[in-house]
C-alpha cells in the first residue's frame, strides 16, 4: 500500500488561492461602503442621558438590594447551609440511635434478671 503524501491530504474542493478581503474588493463595493459610512449616523452619547441612565441603574440596584437582601455570607471554612442541615440530621439520628441502644440494654438487663427473681421467690 503506498504511503499518503501531503498533496493527498488536501481535498480537491479546498481553494488554494488567497482569501478575498476588502483590500481586493471591487471599486463599486468600496464606493458603496464609503457611501454607507457617510450616510450612517455616528453613535454619539448625550452626557445628560448617560447620567440619567447611571442614576436610574443605581436606583434600580438599591431597590433590588432592599427587595432581595443578601443573607449573611458564610465564611469559607464554615459548612454550607445544606451541609449544616445534613450534620444536624446525622446528630439527631445518632442521638436517637444511642437512646434506643440504652433502652434495649436496660430491657435486656431486666429480662435477664427476671427469671432469677422468679426462681428466688419460688
N, C-alpha and C positions, 0 to 999 in steps of 0.2 A: 504494500500500500504506500503510495507516495506521500511525503510529508507536506502539510499545508504551508504555503508561503504567505508573505504579507499581502500580496495582491489578491490572494484567495479570500482573506478575511474581510475585505471591504465589499459590501453588497453593491451591485451594479446600479441601484436606484439612488445611492447617496451622491449628491452633487460634489464634485471635487473642486469647483471653481470658488472664487471669493464670494462672501456673502454680500449682497447688495445693501448698502446703507444710505443714509440721507445724503452723504457726500457724493455718491454716484447716482443720485436720483436725477430725473429729467428736469429741464428748466421749468416746464409747466408746473411740476409738483412743487419746486422751490418757490415759484411766484405765488401759487395758491397758498402755501404755508405762510409766506410773508404777509399776504393779504389778510389771512385769518388772524395772525398775531396783531396786526394793526387794528382790525375791527373788534377783536375780543376786548372787553373791558378789563382793566387791570384790577386785581383784587386789593382794594385799599380798605384798611380798617379804620373806622372812625374812633378816635380815642374815647369820646364820650360813651359810645356804645360798648367799647371794650370794658370801661369802668363799670358800666351798668351790669354787664354780664358777670363781672367779678363779684360785685355786691350781691347779685341775685344768687350766684353759686354759693357764696359764703353763707347767705341767709338760709338756703336750702340745706346746706350741710349742718348748720346749727339746729334747724328744725328736725332733721333726721337724727341728730345726736340726742336730742331731747325725747323724740318719739321712741327711739330704739337705743336705750342706753347700753353701753357695753358692760358685760358682767366683769367682776374683778378678775384681773389677769391672774392666771395660775403660774406660780414660779416654775422654772424649768425642772427643778428636782422634785416638785410635788406631783402626785398622781393626778391624772386627768379625771374629770367627773365620772366617766364610765368605769375607770379603774377603781376609783374610790367606792363606787357602788358595789363592784364585784368584791372588794376587800371586806366591806361591811356585811355583804350577804354570806361570805365564807366564814366570817367571825360568828355570825348568828347561827349558821349551820353547825359550826364546831361547838358552840355553847350548848345547842340543843342535843348534839350527839353526846357530849360529856354528861349532861343531866340524865339522859336516857341510860347511859352506862352505869351511872351511880345508882339509879333506881333499880336497874337489873341486878347489880351486885347486892344491894340491900335485900331485894326479894329472894335472891338465890340463897343468901345467908339465912333468911327467915325459914325458907323451905328446908334447908339442911338442918336447922336447929329444931324444927317442929317434930320430926319423928323421934328425936332424942327426948323431947319434953313428954311425948306420949308414952314412951317406954318407961320413963321415970315415974310418971303419975300412975301407971297401971299396976 
